[in-house]
């Protein structure tokens, strides 16, 4: 209040001109939160200005015959204290003139017009550059085409249509409910990399349909849709329409309807798709896949993007219209700024963005929510894009980070350095800012925090032995059954081999023969006795060899454990080949965990490796790394592990099929490379295969880990480090890992 | 007979057309100060340009030109004239190269010798060359700027047809135009001076000359009046269609614009004109007679006196603003109510306007002081120019502030004036396609000159070494201590037979010092806006040393003596050690201090300077309030000069003041650009 001056130093420039609004300019009255506003529109250029009732009172006086001064004097008389100041008048006029909404004797200087055009272009380019994640390319003017198509939709876009829509969507949800589990299960198949192209296609088609919804809704209430184009939304091409003529709809619910049009169309499509999917899901055909894709894309994009009021999509504009707070985002930021200036920097008389207490509350809540959301979305979008296209993602992340964080920081610095608002509080303000900044820096750079990582693991037995058949034969006896517990030396199976037994007989007979020959030679041919004796020796050796072989007929347990294997008991009487593995004996009391660690976690892999090398000597010393495992099927029980075997170099083979994407793990496999390397599980990027043992081996830990083959999650707690060190480390590792690809 | 009438009609039409055309063309130039990255790129370009034709280059060219001079030494007058006119042709056709430039400089040097008897030094030629290249030249005070300027003026006028030479005041414009006319005649150029007294028809004629001397005020005012005259006219033909008299008479009164376009400008004392006064807008205004507000202003003063400072309102002395507190606003409601009930103006019903008037009255009361910002002459409030210390007759503060001051002083409240057109010097000078200038010290203003005007600054070495001694800065605890120390200092130097020039920042302090000197029986002269009639006489006497029984001169002057004043020393003074300059306070900018000190030690004369500051000075109160308070309370000594770092502290205060002024200028600049961008119009 105390800052408003009646006089403007530029009054002489406007005082004598006699402007008026151009004849084709439309003015619509709107009411928001009890205040009257006027929207001044130029339908030909799609320029909109919202001016206050007082300003309109003034602009309305301008009819091309009155001078600005006369109109202003008149307003002073009629409106008293509320009337515009000279500065306000200059502002309103310059705004309207800038939007080309005034005609009259304001000199239309060519140079000036050209400069304005250039500046507008510059600004546009700048905005595009700032928002590389939201790149816009206008394509065509669909207005006429829409005028033809709109009557088709007209009967549906009514109260009855809305009710029908609600019923349909409700019914689809109800129908989906019993199949909820299946739906969730299908999600992982739908987002598999092989399906991405279909997802993309259905996404683009759906968004076209979505935009049609906005466009038709705008036409339905008499607006114009002068532009249709494509926009790169976080690297996804999406169509858009310009529905800004909805600004001058009188009824706010009509504006809300235009905002909702897209989502309504999309959810309509999703509901139909839901029915199709339910009907066809059992035959797993292309139709059911397509229907599921549509359902998924529209559902997710509606929930995450469109309906979300915290991003500048449909939901935001709907909310803004519904609660009658225009320009929600900017003004909520201004409110936060204002509060900060007033209460933290104690600036005298900062300008509040609103004087309405209710509105201020809305702005405050929205502002804080949007701020938090902005940070979250920045992080997640960056990570997402980084995952897709590493180099581009990095550039985008740096760029967006600069735009969202450095630019505000820059303008804060500028404000601190030169704002006249701070003239006598500058030292205090600078000090305060530095203090706050150093607090944040201290928190990030010096205060150590726990650092936790996760990795996937599979339980294995540390001691396992396989029972291999040593000679061809027939499985004669099974002494135990698979799953039985055996002790060391217990026989498990016996294999009979007729040729081997025959060989025994033959050798024994030959030995007898040889002995006979020897005794004969001793008496008759002393010269040949030596030869005969050698022959006996050879025969004896052969016999002992055959006997050993025959002893191996019975395969025994090499150690205590449980017998597992193909059901060998079923194969009694059937033949087995040498080299075949019949069973395994697994020591389930000595379990270990095989884990696959992606390369970007090399930092703690190194720690683990050194721990493994030190072995149990390090026991008792403060371990730098705490590793816990929990079974996926029983998340409450935890067992502590220590590293036993950690490689220093990364490889590409996965230790277990359960790690691969196809086996439900998180590592994508490379089938081609697998064939080349003769391995069946080859990861796309290098990994560390590390092994961990339970720290205290006891029945309890065994119970926690369960059986070999069980999947577990490892939680690794690294020593406390400042956050900054953690981040730098992680970025470095990510870069290293990616750079090698 | 008929034919000649037609001929003269045609000639008239052509003149009128060309005047209109040029004037309109200049007015279409709307310079915008670059911001952000554009500004950085622009600055880089200016600096790079400055490097390409750096000091070494300029100096070597000037030296080569000096070597060429003997060629022309023996040329006859007539032959030289022919050569000059050939040269002029070459320049007018823009066919001049380095070679020609050197010869032109050599010829001009010879002409200057023949015409005025002064032969320019190589450094002066160098400065002239820099000016010709559109640079701002920094020459130490007393290095013969007038001569340098006239050489450059001739070159620029050859090349760009018309040149405006902007001098500090009318007196200098008149003097220079007269003394240089001969030189210009040699070069085939005409020149004239626009001063306050020049009449309309004469003015029109002078403006058509190649070189026009004038103070910025005169030329900007003529330009602004032209703009008003031309109104919305866009082209000469449009003017003709709407005009009444003459083939190309303009729309309103059939008058032609006075200034035939802005082609080139050479600004003397560029830092003062372009920077210090750069943002003070020149305003063409007329009295608004419709409503008599004088009673309202007086009532506002009455209301304002009822409020308490601190409780009801706060005064921001730095920005000259007043903020009402909530309590003050509440009290005012009651006061207004009582006022209206008591038969005072019904205007007080309008709270917003009422508050504004009261705030203004409070600002007038606290921020505008008699003897500093204004003086009262013949029952009228007259503004005193902060930078020159002179009265600004016929100028008034805007938007009722003037009236508020008048009401405060209980003199007759004049009618409100309404602005018809306004323009800041800064905008005006940016309209010239070619701009160059000379300055004594640009110092802190250099980046601004380079950024705003896109001109690089080049320093020209002195011809003779400077032999002025600078006494260390004297800092005192209180004003009283300071004044007594100043008087002591003056007495000491005076007794040595040297003339003393004392600089004060306001009329009030010059009067105070005068009384102190009288108490000590020191004969002195006071030069301030109140005594501006005797200025020339005082300045002539200011350089006199002790001559037998006649004591040396003591002159107490405001900033009036700060710029362009050449105090000539007599032989006694020179023998005794030259002029001693005493500054009684730090100015808002180091440049202004240096300018004033520059009165001593001119052209190789001996001299000395001393600066006295107290912690109670305005600059300390405004810019280092807290450290100054601490120092004042902690220390017992009257003289604090030995406190470590005190000189740096004072410089810091001055830097803050410079920074504030710079920010203000940038703000005005932005505002100017904004309005021009959004509401194109005239004035």
Contacts between the chains, C-beta under 8 A, distances in Angstrom:
chain1	res1	chain2	res2	distance
A	1	B	329	7.8
A	1	B	352	7.4
A	1	B	355	7.7
A	2	B	323	5.8
A	2	B	324	5.1
A	2	B	329	7.3
A	2	B	355	6.4
A	2	B	359	7.3
A	4	B	352	6.7
A	5	B	356	6.4
A	5	B	399	7.6
A	6	B	352	7.3
A	6	B	353	6.1
A	6	B	356	5.8
A	7	B	398	7.5
A	7	B	399	4.3
A	7	B	400	7.7
A	9	B	281	7.5
A	9	B	398	6.9
A	9	B	399	7.9
A	9	B	419	7.4
A	9	B	422	7.0
A	9	B	671	7.7
A	10	B	675	4.8
A	10	B	679	7.3
A	11	B	418	7.9
A	11	B	419	6.7
A	12	B	418	7.3
A	12	B	419	4.3
A	12	B	420	5.7
A	12	B	421	6.1
A	12	B	422	6.6
A	12	B	683	6.1
A	13	B	675	6.5
A	13	B	679	5.7
A	13	B	681	4.3
A	13	B	682	7.6
A	13	B	683	6.5
A	14	B	679	6.3
A	14	B	681	7.4
A	17	B	681	7.5
A	80	B	350	5.9
A	81	B	350	5.7
A	81	B	351	5.6
A	81	B	352	4.8
A	81	B	353	7.8
A	90	B	675	7.3
A	90	B	679	6.8
A	93	B	679	6.3
A	94	B	675	7.5
A	94	B	678	3.3
A	94	B	679	4.8
A	95	B	678	7.7
A	97	B	678	6.6
A	97	B	679	6.1
A	98	B	678	5.8
A	105	B	232	5.9
A	106	B	679	6.8
A	106	B	680	6.8
A	106	B	681	6.7
A	107	B	232	5.6
A	107	B	234	7.2
A	107	B	680	5.3
A	107	B	681	6.1
A	107	B	682	7.5
A	108	B	680	7.9
A	109	B	28	6.9
A	109	B	30	7.8
A	109	B	680	4.9
A	111	B	28	6.0
A	111	B	30	6.8
A	112	B	30	6.9
A	112	B	677	7.5
A	112	B	680	4.6
A	115	B	32	7.7
A	115	B	677	7.4
A	116	B	677	7.3
A	348	B	323	6.6
A	349	B	323	6.9
A	418	B	663	6.2
A	420	B	319	7.0
A	420	B	663	6.9
A	420	B	667	7.4
A	423	B	316	7.4
A	423	B	318	6.0
A	423	B	319	6.6
A	423	B	660	8.0
A	424	B	316	7.7
A	424	B	318	7.3
